[in-house]
Amino acid sequence: MTRLTLEFAASIRFKLMLLVLACILPAALLAALLIDYDYQLTYDNFTRSAMATARANAMEVDKELAIVESALVGLSTSPDLRLRDLQAFDAQARQLGARQNIFNVVLEDASGQQLMNTFRPYGVPLPREPDSASLKFMRERDATFISSLFIGPVAQRQMVAVGIPLHSREGAWCALTASIAVERFGGILRQQHYPDHWITSIIDRGGRIVARTADMQRFVGTQALPQVRERMQQQAEGAFETRTLDGTPILAVMSRAVNSGWTVAIGIPLENLKSEMRRKLWSLVLATIGLLGAGLLIAWRIGTRIRRAMHGLIAPALALGAGEAVAPVSYGVREADEVGDALVKASAMLLRAQHQANHDVLTGIANRAMFHEVLAQQLAICQRSHGTLAVLYLDLDHFKAINDTHGHAAGDQLLIEASVRLRSQLRKADMAARLGGDEFAVMLADVGAAETAHVVDKLSGLMAQPYQIDGLALTAAASIGVALYPAAGDSLALLLEAADQAMYQAKAARRLGPRG
Ligand SMILES: Nc1nc2c(ncn2[C@@H]2O[C@H](COP(=O)(O)OP(=O)(O)OP(=O)(O)O)[C@@H](O)[C@H]2O)c(=O)[nH]1
């Protein structure tokens, strides 16, 4: 990944938080859909139940009117009527009215002339209404008439009438009508015990309100809501959402009574229906916010921990690159700890490889490459600070013979012992190296000719000592060549060349000596 894409790469915290959102939001959406589905189900069940109530109430209305009709039918069989004893019939009708909560009973002849009206004393002159709709209906259809709401011409109050046609034996025709006060229908509604917020109305065929559960005095006689009247024309039953005159949204449920054609309409404020769903939705919103908050907080904390663990690996990784020892701190994140362990192992491998590259495998002291490197550094220091140093080249004498006589392993052991002897005579600032085969080199830092000669003497004596190897005393003295800086040369190459030459000269001199 390039540096540019790294800058735009999302952090682990951001990705964890996205994960939380990706888990919680779809679940919240699903819950919202379930709540909506539940609301629809509840709404449908509620509508069905309200419709059943409206239907039952419509039947109650028809039943109430049927009671009045049957009372009239019973009254019409009176012998007093048959015998035209209207005064006795009037008395009988008054008793019926009192019993049945009927406002008044009227007997009319075919011309519309009232013959008897229990609202007026018997015998007083009564009005004639030849073109009344009720008479027309009963005459033409010869059937029971149920009026719409009207204001009684004599009583001057709102009421409804039920009328039945009568036929005398002589074929004369007349009508018997009972008027009922609207309060009787208000009583039907009161018996239903609707919930307080329901408003139920009984509406006549003309769309006028006959009775109402609330504000009856105010609304009786007024037109029902236009939407309700419109629906009444179109269908016998229905449920729909609309608004009251004051703008309150309601669910309107209505059912038309079969006989009277009147309609019972129930208005239920939608607020009451929706409040439960709204409460559930709010609970869901709050739960979602809570879960999201908790989830994001946890994701943030986990992300922070992982981030710290990852950042904790940067320094060890850089140390590894610099060839330094690596010591990562554990942050309790397993994967990061595993990477830290890998860095530690890589560091150890790198240090080992570095060591192998710079040291002689057999003796463990520096090899030729490292000797040259360190010598060059020391030389540079001396050149800057006008210091001194000495380079010693050592070559074991007759080493081949030891190999040949005692075996290669014994030769190896001798080389190891020789390196130990070399190092034992050096200071910390000095350095011993194996150049290869039986050749060694020594750098003496900050020494002059006298000190160098002293060290060379000591080394020469020490190296000449026999080595105890496999119970044998083996001798391999060293020929030592010396080159001093700055006397022998001011470059690495010149110094090495000079030391090499000196060593060969020393070896040659020894060959010429007693052992040569
Ligand atoms: N055991 C052992 N022998 C080695 C190793 N490397 C080189 N040699 C042997 O060391 C010997 C060095 O040979 P030379 O220095 O030419 O012979 P020398 O007998 O020391 O002769 P002079 O130096 O003239 O005294 C050779 O026989 C190499 O095979 C090693 O790692 N182990």
The ligand as a MOL file (V3000), in Angstrom:
LIG
                    3D

  0  0  0     0  0            999 V3000
M  V30 BEGIN CTAB
M  V30 COUNTS 32 34 0 0 0
M  V30 BEGIN ATOM
M  V30 1 N 42.6660 -27.4940 11.2480 0
M  V30 2 C 42.5150 -26.4930 10.3930 0
M  V30 3 N 43.4540 -26.2880 9.4910 0
M  V30 4 C 43.3060 -25.2630 8.6370 0
M  V30 5 C 42.2080 -24.4150 8.6630 0
M  V30 6 N 42.3370 -23.4680 7.7010 0
M  V30 7 C 43.4870 -23.7120 7.0790 0
M  V30 8 N 44.0980 -24.7930 7.6370 0
M  V30 9 C 45.2950 -25.3950 7.2910 0
M  V30 10 O 46.3410 -24.5770 7.7960 0
M  V30 11 C 47.4950 -24.8380 7.0370 0
M  V30 12 C 48.1580 -23.5120 6.8270 0
M  V30 13 O 49.1800 -23.7140 5.9690 0
M  V30 14 P 50.4190 -22.8430 5.8670 0
M  V30 15 O 50.3830 -21.6580 6.6850 0
M  V30 16 O 50.6850 -22.6310 4.3920 0
M  V30 17 O 51.5620 -23.8570 6.3720 0
M  V30 18 P 52.4270 -23.8130 7.6530 0
M  V30 19 O 52.6830 -25.2160 7.9840 0
M  V30 20 O 51.8770 -23.0190 8.7090 0
M  V30 21 O 53.6660 -23.0740 7.0860 0
M  V30 22 P 54.3470 -21.8120 7.6050 0
M  V30 23 O 53.3760 -20.8160 7.8250 0
M  V30 24 O 55.3130 -21.4260 6.5490 0
M  V30 25 O 55.0650 -22.2220 8.8640 0
M  V30 26 C 47.0040 -25.5350 5.8030 0
M  V30 27 O 47.4360 -26.8880 5.8490 0
M  V30 28 C 45.5250 -25.4690 5.8240 0
M  V30 29 O 44.9390 -26.6330 5.2900 0
M  V30 30 C 41.2310 -24.6500 9.6260 0
M  V30 31 O 40.2050 -23.9770 9.7570 0
M  V30 32 N 41.4330 -25.7040 10.4810 0
M  V30 END ATOM
M  V30 BEGIN BOND
M  V30 1 1 1 2
M  V30 2 2 2 3
M  V30 3 1 2 32
M  V30 4 1 3 4
M  V30 5 2 4 5
M  V30 6 1 4 8
M  V30 7 1 5 6
M  V30 8 1 5 30
M  V30 9 2 6 7
M  V30 10 1 7 8
M  V30 11 1 8 9
M  V30 12 1 9 10
M  V30 13 1 9 28
M  V30 14 1 10 11
M  V30 15 1 11 12
M  V30 16 1 11 26
M  V30 17 1 12 13
M  V30 18 1 13 14
M  V30 19 2 14 15
M  V30 20 1 14 16
M  V30 21 1 14 17
M  V30 22 1 17 18
M  V30 23 2 18 19
M  V30 24 1 18 20
M  V30 25 1 18 21
M  V30 26 1 21 22
M  V30 27 2 22 23
M  V30 28 1 22 24
M  V30 29 1 22 25
M  V30 30 1 26 27
M  V30 31 1 26 28
M  V30 32 1 28 29
M  V30 33 2 30 31
M  V30 34 1 30 32
M  V30 END BOND
M  V30 END CTAB
M  END
